[in-house]
Amino acid sequence: MRRMFAATAVAISLAAPAHAQMLGNTPQDIMSVAQGFGPAQMEASNNGQPMMTGTIEGNNYGILMYGCDDGACDSLQFFATFTTERNGLTLLNQWNEDQRFGAAYVARSGSVILHWSVNIDFGVTRQNFADSFDIWRLTLAEFNSHLTQ
């Protein structure tokens, strides 16, 4: 009987998923991951919600944080602003059609905006959030390349 119990306990422990380190969804938690990719600082946006600005591989970007009323945020919008001399709409439509991450548009000011929204409402693992930052890093690099083709 003890052997059966021990074997069952081992089987259950092997089947149980490892507990991943959860990242909170506060502006400070977001900042801690961002700073692993380059310099970043916290600011206040025009609507009073927290906003972070930073640089990844020479690309300036920002993160607007939404729903942070109780200190924890429920979603983020990564964004970066670009200028280009090329035919904006054709260039951006091609990007939007071909890419999965990061949509681009021409703002009223004439600047080109690349943005990508991420839901963090109930928290994510630290590894998942770091991967989101890495996707953003790659998206910025690919978009820069797209603008100069």
C-alpha atoms as a printed R data frame, in Angstrom:
    type eleno elety resid chain resno      x      y       z
1   ATOM     1    CA   MET     A     1  0.000  0.000   0.000
2   ATOM     2    CA   ARG     A     2  2.829  2.424   0.847
3   ATOM     3    CA   ARG     A     3  4.524  1.735  -2.471
4   ATOM     4    CA   MET     A     4  1.296  2.476  -4.330
5   ATOM     5    CA   PHE     A     5  0.867  5.733  -2.374
6   ATOM     6    CA   ALA     A     6  4.501  6.744  -3.004
7   ATOM     7    CA   ALA     A     7  4.217  5.949  -6.702
8   ATOM     8    CA   THR     A     8  0.978  7.930  -6.934
9   ATOM     9    CA   ALA     A     9  2.525 10.897  -5.098
10  ATOM    10    CA   VAL     A    10  5.516 10.904  -7.454
11  ATOM    11    CA   ALA     A    11  3.247 10.713 -10.510
12  ATOM    12    CA   ILE     A    12  1.110 13.592  -9.261
13  ATOM    13    CA   SER     A    13  4.139 15.739  -8.473
14  ATOM    14    CA   LEU     A    14  5.581 15.136 -11.949
15  ATOM    15    CA   ALA     A    15  2.269 15.988 -13.591
16  ATOM    16    CA   ALA     A    16  1.762 19.223 -11.652
17  ATOM    17    CA   PRO     A    17  2.831 22.287 -13.617
18  ATOM    18    CA   ALA     A    18  5.710 24.330 -12.291
19  ATOM    19    CA   HIS     A    19  4.569 27.619 -10.815
20  ATOM    20    CA   ALA     A    20  5.809 30.393 -13.039
21  ATOM    21    CA   GLN     A    21  6.859 33.649 -11.475
22  ATOM    22    CA   MET     A    22  3.960 36.019 -11.953
23  ATOM    23    CA   LEU     A    23  4.526 39.624 -12.861
24  ATOM    24    CA   GLY     A    24  2.234 42.088 -11.204
25  ATOM    25    CA   ASN     A    25  0.534 44.618 -13.422
26  ATOM    26    CA   THR     A    26  1.632 47.816 -11.713
27  ATOM    27    CA   PRO     A    27  3.592 50.526 -13.533
28  ATOM    28    CA   GLN     A    28  6.650 49.578 -11.440
29  ATOM    29    CA   ASP     A    29  6.386 45.929 -12.518
30  ATOM    30    CA   ILE     A    30  6.169 46.985 -16.160
31  ATOM    31    CA   MET     A    31  9.150 49.311 -15.706
32  ATOM    32    CA   SER     A    32 11.245 46.533 -14.151
33  ATOM    33    CA   VAL     A    33 10.901 44.411 -17.300
34  ATOM    34    CA   ALA     A    34 11.372 47.364 -19.669
35  ATOM    35    CA   GLN     A    35 14.651 48.340 -18.037
36  ATOM    36    CA   GLY     A    36 16.022 44.916 -18.940
37  ATOM    37    CA   PHE     A    37 15.754 45.985 -22.597
38  ATOM    38    CA   GLY     A    38 17.248 49.465 -22.246
39  ATOM    39    CA   PRO     A    39 16.786 52.791 -20.508
40  ATOM    40    CA   ALA     A    40 13.213 53.600 -19.492
41  ATOM    41    CA   GLN     A    41 11.502 56.193 -17.297
42  ATOM    42    CA   MET     A    42  8.009 56.783 -15.957
43  ATOM    43    CA   GLU     A    43  5.976 59.879 -16.847
44  ATOM    44    CA   ALA     A    44  2.338 60.943 -16.717
45  ATOM    45    CA   SER     A    45  0.322 60.909 -19.942
46  ATOM    46    CA   ASN     A    46 -2.061 63.683 -21.010
47  ATOM    47    CA   ASN     A    47 -4.989 61.800 -19.423
48  ATOM    48    CA   GLY     A    48 -3.217 61.359 -16.078
49  ATOM    49    CA   GLN     A    49 -2.548 57.629 -16.502
50  ATOM    50    CA   PRO     A    50  1.043 56.402 -16.142
51  ATOM    51    CA   MET     A    51  3.168 56.379 -19.274
52  ATOM    52    CA   MET     A    52  6.627 54.978 -19.753
53  ATOM    53    CA   THR     A    53  9.166 56.052 -22.355
54  ATOM    54    CA   GLY     A    54 12.282 54.147 -23.279
55  ATOM    55    CA   THR     A    55 14.783 53.128 -25.917
56  ATOM    56    CA   ILE     A    56 15.380 49.669 -27.373
57  ATOM    57    CA   GLU     A    57 18.318 49.221 -29.764
58  ATOM    58    CA   GLY     A    58 18.269 52.919 -30.659
59  ATOM    59    CA   ASN     A    59 14.486 53.049 -31.186
60  ATOM    60    CA   ASN     A    60 12.525 55.413 -28.939
61  ATOM    61    CA   TYR     A    61  9.130 54.147 -27.822
62  ATOM    62    CA   GLY     A    62  6.446 54.692 -25.225
63  ATOM    63    CA   ILE     A    63  3.941 52.607 -23.340
64  ATOM    64    CA   LEU     A    64  0.553 54.032 -22.454
65  ATOM    65    CA   MET     A    65 -0.956 52.297 -19.436
66  ATOM    66    CA   TYR     A    66 -4.726 51.977 -19.147
67  ATOM    67    CA   GLY     A    67 -7.040 51.170 -16.252
68  ATOM    68    CA   CYS     A    68 -4.444 51.902 -13.567
69  ATOM    69    CA   ASP     A    69 -6.965 53.496 -11.217
70  ATOM    70    CA   ASP     A    70 -6.274 51.112  -8.324
71  ATOM    71    CA   GLY     A    71 -2.505 50.960  -8.949
72  ATOM    72    CA   ALA     A    72 -2.711 47.884 -11.182
73  ATOM    73    CA   CYS     A    73 -3.111 48.368 -14.936
74  ATOM    74    CA   ASP     A    74 -5.357 46.267 -17.154
75  ATOM    75    CA   SER     A    75 -3.831 46.962 -20.575
76  ATOM    76    CA   LEU     A    76 -0.884 48.579 -22.305
77  ATOM    77    CA   GLN     A    77 -0.321 50.192 -25.665
78  ATOM    78    CA   PHE     A    78  3.237 50.183 -26.973
79  ATOM    79    CA   PHE     A    79  3.855 52.978 -29.499
80  ATOM    80    CA   ALA     A    80  6.615 54.640 -31.496
81  ATOM    81    CA   THR     A    81  6.614 57.671 -33.787
82  ATOM    82    CA   PHE     A    82  8.442 57.800 -37.124
83  ATOM    83    CA   THR     A    83  8.880 60.141 -40.052
84  ATOM    84    CA   THR     A    84  9.246 58.952 -43.637
85  ATOM    85    CA   GLU     A    85  9.528 60.564 -47.047
86  ATOM    86    CA   ARG     A    86  7.958 57.570 -48.808
87  ATOM    87    CA   ASN     A    87  4.321 57.225 -49.850
88  ATOM    88    CA   GLY     A    88  2.851 56.845 -46.375
89  ATOM    89    CA   LEU     A    89 -0.462 55.121 -47.014
90  ATOM    90    CA   THR     A    90  0.818 52.540 -49.474
91  ATOM    91    CA   LEU     A    91  3.788 51.800 -47.246
92  ATOM    92    CA   LEU     A    92  1.672 51.474 -44.111
93  ATOM    93    CA   ASN     A    93 -1.071 49.448 -45.773
94  ATOM    94    CA   GLN     A    94  1.560 46.966 -46.942
95  ATOM    95    CA   TRP     A    95  2.937 46.729 -43.398
96  ATOM    96    CA   ASN     A    96 -0.520 46.268 -41.849
97  ATOM    97    CA   GLU     A    97 -1.446 43.593 -44.367
98  ATOM    98    CA   ASP     A    98  1.759 41.589 -43.918
99  ATOM    99    CA   GLN     A    99  2.416 41.875 -40.174
100 ATOM   100    CA   ARG     A   100  0.817 40.239 -37.187
101 ATOM   101    CA   PHE     A   101  2.192 42.515 -34.461
102 ATOM   102    CA   GLY     A   102  2.140 46.293 -34.568
103 ATOM   103    CA   ALA     A   103 -0.316 48.311 -36.657
104 ATOM   104    CA   ALA     A   104  0.782 51.574 -38.275
105 ATOM   105    CA   TYR     A   105 -1.063 54.704 -39.361
106 ATOM   106    CA   VAL     A   106 -0.457 58.326 -40.322
107 ATOM   107    CA   ALA     A   107 -1.414 60.676 -37.486
108 ATOM   108    CA   ARG     A   108 -3.082 64.058 -38.040
109 ATOM   109    CA   SER     A   109  0.336 65.643 -37.491
110 ATOM   110    CA   GLY     A   110  1.724 63.671 -40.447
111 ATOM   111    CA   SER     A   111  3.913 61.462 -38.253
112 ATOM   112    CA   VAL     A   112  3.758 57.712 -38.661
113 ATOM   113    CA   ILE     A   113  2.668 55.847 -35.527
114 ATOM   114    CA   LEU     A   114  3.341 52.176 -34.877
115 ATOM   115    CA   HIS     A   115  1.351 50.705 -31.990
116 ATOM   116    CA   TRP     A   116  0.538 47.379 -30.380
117 ATOM   117    CA   SER     A   117 -1.857 46.661 -27.494
118 ATOM   118    CA   VAL     A   118 -1.294 44.025 -24.805
119 ATOM   119    CA   ASN     A   119 -3.806 42.788 -22.201
120 ATOM   120    CA   ILE     A   120 -2.351 42.314 -18.702
121 ATOM   121    CA   ASP     A   121 -5.583 42.588 -16.719
122 ATOM   122    CA   PHE     A   122 -5.077 39.566 -14.475
123 ATOM   123    CA   GLY     A   123 -1.288 39.488 -14.622
124 ATOM   124    CA   VAL     A   124  1.067 37.484 -16.805
125 ATOM   125    CA   THR     A   125  4.203 35.529 -16.097
126 ATOM   126    CA   ARG     A   126  7.403 37.526 -16.036
127 ATOM   127    CA   GLN     A   127  8.702 35.349 -18.902
128 ATOM   128    CA   ASN     A   128  5.584 36.034 -20.986
129 ATOM   129    CA   PHE     A   129  5.868 39.776 -20.445
130 ATOM   130    CA   ALA     A   130  9.591 39.772 -21.275
131 ATOM   131    CA   ASP     A   131  8.659 37.911 -24.460
132 ATOM   132    CA   SER     A   132  6.108 40.637 -25.266
133 ATOM   133    CA   PHE     A   133  8.887 43.213 -24.927
134 ATOM   134    CA   ASP     A   134 11.085 41.121 -27.194
135 ATOM   135    CA   ILE     A   135  8.291 40.956 -29.789
136 ATOM   136    CA   TRP     A   136  8.034 44.756 -29.559
137 ATOM   137    CA   ARG     A   137 11.829 45.052 -29.998
138 ATOM   138    CA   LEU     A   138 11.700 42.895 -33.130
139 ATOM   139    CA   THR     A   139  8.633 44.737 -34.440
140 ATOM   140    CA   LEU     A   140 10.395 48.108 -34.078
141 ATOM   141    CA   ALA     A   141 13.457 46.813 -35.927
142 ATOM   142    CA   GLU     A   142 11.362 45.288 -38.720
143 ATOM   143    CA   PHE     A   143  9.279 48.461 -39.066
144 ATOM   144    CA   ASN     A   144 12.420 50.599 -39.315
145 ATOM   145    CA   SER     A   145 13.653 48.287 -42.034
146 ATOM   146    CA   HIS     A   146 10.280 48.454 -43.806
147 ATOM   147    CA   LEU     A   147 10.431 52.268 -43.842
148 ATOM   148    CA   THR     A   148 13.853 52.289 -45.474
149 ATOM   149    CA   GLN     A   149 13.299 49.595 -48.142
